[in-house]
């Protein structure tokens, strides 16, 4: 009976409770920085006042080639 309560009833009750909870911040006022990294960076380095890029763009870089010909062969 204890196992049934711990592994079935308790998780189900917690899931239902989590779905019914009211969010602390309304959805319209949420920022897209859940961990607060931009606030922490602004506090440490000063904020620059610029908006974040809407789309991140990959940098044009060349593929790195390693020359391993000078190494001895594996045995």
C-alpha positions as CSV (number, residue, x, y, z in Angstrom):
1,X,0.0,0.0,0.0
2,X,2.8,2.4,0.8
3,X,4.5,1.7,-2.5
4,X,1.3,2.4,-4.4
5,X,0.9,5.7,-2.6
6,X,4.6,6.7,-3.2
7,X,4.9,5.6,-6.8
8,X,1.4,6.2,-8.2
9,X,-0.7,8.5,-6.1
10,X,1.9,11.0,-5.1
11,X,3.4,11.6,-8.5
12,X,0.0,11.9,-10.1
13,X,-1.1,14.4,-7.4
14,X,2.0,16.5,-7.9
15,X,1.5,16.5,-11.7
16,X,-2.1,17.6,-11.4
17,X,-1.1,20.3,-8.8
18,X,1.7,21.5,-11.1
19,X,-0.7,21.9,-14.0
20,X,-3.2,23.8,-11.9
21,X,-0.8,26.2,-10.4
22,X,-0.9,29.9,-11.5
23,X,2.4,31.1,-12.9
24,X,4.2,33.7,-10.8
25,X,4.9,35.9,-13.8
26,X,2.1,36.5,-16.4
27,X,2.9,35.0,-19.8
28,X,2.9,38.4,-21.5
29,X,5.5,39.8,-19.2
30,X,8.0,37.0,-19.4
31,X,11.5,37.6,-20.6
32,X,13.2,35.0,-22.7
33,X,16.0,34.6,-20.2
34,X,14.9,32.0,-17.7
35,X,18.2,31.8,-15.9
36,X,18.7,35.6,-15.6
37,X,22.0,35.4,-17.5
38,X,21.6,38.8,-19.2
39,X,20.8,40.5,-15.8
40,X,23.8,38.9,-14.2
41,X,26.0,39.9,-17.1
42,X,24.6,43.5,-17.1
43,X,25.4,43.7,-13.4
44,X,29.0,42.5,-13.8
45,X,30.0,44.2,-17.0
46,X,27.4,47.0,-17.4
47,X,24.6,46.9,-19.8
48,X,25.1,48.1,-23.4
49,X,21.5,49.0,-24.0
50,X,21.3,47.1,-27.2
51,X,18.5,44.6,-28.0
52,X,19.5,40.9,-28.5
53,X,19.7,39.6,-32.0
54,X,16.4,38.1,-33.1
55,X,18.2,35.4,-35.1
56,X,21.6,34.0,-34.3
57,X,23.9,33.7,-37.3
58,X,26.6,31.1,-37.6
59,X,30.1,32.4,-38.2
60,X,31.9,31.6,-41.4
61,X,34.8,29.5,-40.3
62,X,37.0,27.1,-42.1
63,X,37.2,23.5,-41.1
64,X,40.2,22.7,-38.9
65,X,42.5,20.0,-40.3
66,X,44.9,18.2,-38.1
67,X,48.2,16.9,-39.5
68,X,48.8,13.7,-37.6
69,X,51.4,12.3,-40.1
70,X,54.3,13.0,-37.7
71,X,52.9,10.7,-35.0
72,X,54.1,7.1,-34.7
73,X,51.7,4.4,-35.9
74,X,49.6,2.6,-33.4
75,X,50.5,-1.0,-32.6
